[in-house]
């Protein structure tokens, strides 16, 4: 991760296959995972990033792994994320930014 909080580089999608050290990610290995899928921990850290996500957002699986989607995509919120997470019905309660 770069010092500014984001990944150091972005990919065009042509550099690799999204494999981690020659092994397919869970999103690639599982035929039941739909295109455009990311898998994350309960804390929100990305553990798998599908090739479709790489094509859509330009980050390889290696670049996405370990980041939260908010960090990776540099999401801006209308108010502080903890306040949004604490809002009943927000659907993101407990997910770290």
Backbone bond lengths (Angstrom), bond angles and torsions (degrees), N, CA, C in turn:
res aa  C-N    CA-C-N  psi(-1)  N-CA   C-N-CA  omega(-1)  CA-C   N-CA-C  phi
1 X - - - 1.449 - - 1.512 108.15 -
2 X 1.295 115.86 138.91 1.456 120.82 178.50 1.516 110.09 -73.39
3 X 1.308 116.13 162.83 1.463 120.68 -177.16 1.520 113.06 -64.54
4 X 1.329 118.27 -20.09 1.456 120.54 179.98 1.522 112.90 -83.42
5 X 1.335 117.89 5.48 1.450 121.45 176.50 1.514 114.19 96.57
6 X 1.309 118.41 -5.95 1.454 120.93 -179.23 1.511 110.76 -116.65
7 X 1.314 116.28 172.90 1.453 119.13 178.47 1.525 110.94 -65.66
8 X 1.302 115.74 154.37 1.455 120.33 -174.93 1.524 112.93 -70.48
9 X 1.320 117.94 -34.34 1.459 120.67 -176.85 1.513 110.28 -139.16
10 X 1.307 114.78 164.48 1.459 121.47 173.33 1.515 107.43 -118.04
11 X 1.304 116.12 149.26 1.445 122.21 -178.15 1.521 110.28 -102.30
12 X 1.307 115.96 154.12 1.463 120.26 174.16 1.519 110.96 -87.93
13 X 1.341 116.47 -10.38 1.453 120.53 -177.27 1.510 112.19 96.54
14 X 1.342 118.08 -7.28 1.454 121.18 -178.23 1.525 113.03 -97.44
15 X 1.342 116.66 -13.10 1.461 119.59 -171.94 1.524 113.90 -73.98
16 X 1.308 118.18 -33.33 1.457 119.00 -174.92 1.507 111.58 -154.27
17 X 1.311 114.09 -173.41 1.462 119.96 -176.33 1.505 112.28 -104.13
18 X 1.343 118.34 -1.21 1.450 120.70 -176.57 1.513 112.10 83.72
19 X 1.338 117.93 10.19 1.455 121.60 179.27 1.512 109.84 -82.28
20 X 1.302 116.49 142.60 1.452 122.44 174.25 1.514 107.34 -95.30
21 X 1.318 118.31 112.29 1.451 125.16 177.65 1.528 111.27 50.10
22 X 1.326 117.05 43.25 1.446 121.03 175.98 1.517 114.99 83.13
23 X 1.328 117.65 -5.15 1.463 120.85 179.41 1.517 108.65 -104.61
24 X 1.345 117.51 137.03 1.461 118.03 177.68 1.513 111.00 -69.17
25 X 1.336 116.53 145.38 1.459 120.22 174.57 1.512 108.58 -68.65
26 X 1.318 117.04 165.68 1.461 121.47 178.30 1.522 110.32 -56.20
27 X 1.331 116.78 -39.31 1.458 120.67 -178.89 1.526 111.28 -64.91
28 X 1.327 117.77 -29.13 1.457 120.67 179.54 1.520 111.32 -86.26
29 X 1.316 117.30 -35.52 1.448 121.64 -173.79 1.524 112.77 -79.03
30 X 1.308 117.92 -24.17 1.454 122.14 -176.24 1.529 109.82 -96.29
31 X 1.353 117.47 113.94 1.465 119.27 -177.82 1.524 113.53 -69.00
32 X 1.332 117.88 -10.61 1.456 121.28 -179.14 1.522 112.85 -91.24
33 X 1.326 117.30 -2.30 1.463 121.23 178.08 1.523 107.61 -85.96
34 X 1.327 117.09 119.48 1.470 119.29 -178.13 1.522 112.79 -69.43
35 X 1.339 116.76 160.05 1.465 120.32 176.70 1.531 110.49 -58.39
36 X 1.310 115.65 154.17 1.461 120.15 177.79 1.516 112.51 71.63
37 X 1.328 116.90 35.55 1.458 121.45 -175.91 1.518 111.56 -108.60
38 X 1.333 114.24 139.88 1.451 119.84 166.39 1.523 106.25 -125.13
39 X 1.318 115.44 147.18 1.463 121.70 177.55 1.514 106.09 -115.90
40 X 1.333 116.22 135.39 1.459 119.91 -177.25 1.516 110.87 -136.31
41 X 1.317 114.20 162.40 1.456 121.04 176.57 1.522 108.83 -75.51
42 X 1.323 116.31 172.38 1.461 120.22 176.78 1.528 111.44 -62.05
43 X 1.317 116.43 -25.82 1.470 120.86 177.84 1.528 111.81 -82.91
44 X 1.328 117.68 -5.06 1.449 121.33 176.68 1.519 116.01 97.41
45 X 1.340 118.42 3.15 1.465 120.90 -179.40 1.520 110.24 -80.72
46 X 1.318 116.50 131.45 1.456 122.71 -176.89 1.523 110.04 -70.27
47 X 1.339 115.51 128.99 1.459 121.33 177.15 1.519 111.74 -113.78
48 X 1.336 118.07 -17.72 1.465 121.99 176.63 1.522 108.29 -149.31
49 X 1.313 115.10 142.81 1.463 122.98 -174.63 1.519 106.14 -140.49
50 X 1.305 118.07 114.05 1.464 121.69 -173.33 1.525 112.00 -72.27
51 X 1.339 116.60 158.93 1.467 119.68 176.61 1.528 111.97 -57.45
52 X 1.329 117.48 -32.96 1.460 120.04 178.03 1.529 110.48 -65.28
53 X 1.327 117.78 -37.66 1.464 120.55 176.65 1.535 109.65 -64.21
54 X 1.328 116.81 -38.58 1.467 119.91 177.44 1.521 110.00 -61.95
55 X 1.327 117.17 -44.66 1.468 119.78 178.99 1.529 111.21 -64.18
56 X 1.329 117.63 -38.87 1.462 121.23 -177.37 1.522 113.08 -72.12
57 X 1.351 116.38 -42.84 1.461 119.96 -170.92 1.524 114.55 -111.76
58 X 1.326 117.80 -11.85 1.457 120.64 174.63 1.511 116.46 85.55
59 X 1.325 118.69 1.99 1.462 121.50 178.75 1.519 109.28 -101.90
60 X 1.326 116.71 135.18 1.462 120.37 175.95 1.527 109.48 -73.11
61 X 1.323 115.71 167.28 1.457 121.26 176.27 1.531 110.43 -57.67
62 X 1.331 115.57 -41.03 1.461 120.25 -179.66 1.531 111.39 -64.06
63 X 1.327 117.05 -39.57 1.460 121.08 179.47 1.529 111.56 -68.98
64 X 1.325 116.99 -36.61 1.463 121.56 -176.98 1.523 112.37 -78.09
65 X 1.322 117.59 -32.53 1.463 122.20 -173.80 1.522 111.75 -56.63
66 X 1.331 115.92 127.81 1.458 122.00 176.69 1.515 114.85 92.66
67 X 1.323 117.49 -19.17 1.462 121.07 177.71 1.525 109.58 -85.30
68 X 1.312 116.53 160.73 1.462 119.52 166.21 1.527 106.06 -88.22
69 X 1.316 116.49 157.27 1.464 120.01 178.06 1.526 110.05 -59.52
70 X 1.338 116.89 -36.01 1.462 120.71 179.73 1.528 111.23 -62.75
71 X 1.339 116.78 -41.25 1.466 120.52 178.44 1.520 110.59 -67.46
72 X 1.318 115.33 -48.97 1.451 121.06 -174.90 1.523 111.84 -62.01
73 X 1.315 116.49 -46.01 1.464 121.09 -175.54 1.528 112.81 -92.79
74 X 1.343 115.32 -0.25 1.466 121.79 179.02 1.529 111.84 52.36
75 X 1.318 113.48 53.14 1.453 121.47 -178.75 1.520 110.96 -64.33
76 X 1.312 116.61 136.58 1.460 120.41 172.45 1.525 107.44 -108.67
77 X 1.308 116.10 140.62 1.455 122.16 -176.50 1.527 109.84 -116.18
78 X 1.333 116.75 152.28 1.468 119.69 -179.90 1.521 112.72 -69.76
79 X 1.326 116.82 -18.59 1.469 122.29 174.53 1.513 107.72 -151.96
80 X 1.313 117.82 175.79 1.464 121.85 -174.92 1.530 110.78 -57.24
81 X 1.333 116.57 134.50 1.460 121.77 -178.28 1.522 113.13 -55.21
82 X 1.346 120.57 -42.50 1.473 119.15 178.66 1.538 112.26 -58.32
83 X 1.323 116.92 -35.59 1.472 119.92 178.08 1.527 110.56 -67.88
84 X 1.316 116.87 -38.89 1.465 120.54 177.67 1.525 109.87 -66.12
85 X 1.347 116.44 -45.27 1.466 120.84 -179.70 1.522 111.80 -61.11
86 X 1.324 116.77 -32.47 1.465 121.10 -178.60 1.534 112.48 -78.85
87 X 1.325 116.95 -9.43 1.464 121.14 -178.42 1.525 109.71 -77.12
88 X 1.332 118.30 120.85 1.463 120.16 177.71 1.529 110.42 -56.76
89 X 1.309 115.71 136.10 1.450 120.89 178.83 1.507 115.01 83.21
90 X 1.332 117.83 4.82 1.464 119.80 -179.26 1.526 111.82 -70.08
91 X 1.333 116.20 -24.10 1.461 120.06 -179.48 1.503 114.21 79.99
92 X 1.337 118.19 -2.06 1.458 120.13 -179.65 1.522 112.29 -126.25
93 X 1.318 117.30 14.70 1.459 119.75 -178.62 1.518 110.80 -55.77
94 X 1.316 115.16 134.62 1.461 121.41 176.07 1.508 114.65 84.63
95 X 1.311 119.72 -2.39 1.463 121.76 179.36 1.503 108.49 -91.06
96 X 1.332 115.19 121.03 1.460 120.30 -179.13 1.509 110.40 -71.21
97 X 1.314 117.04 144.79 1.467 122.06 177.17 1.447 110.23 -97.26
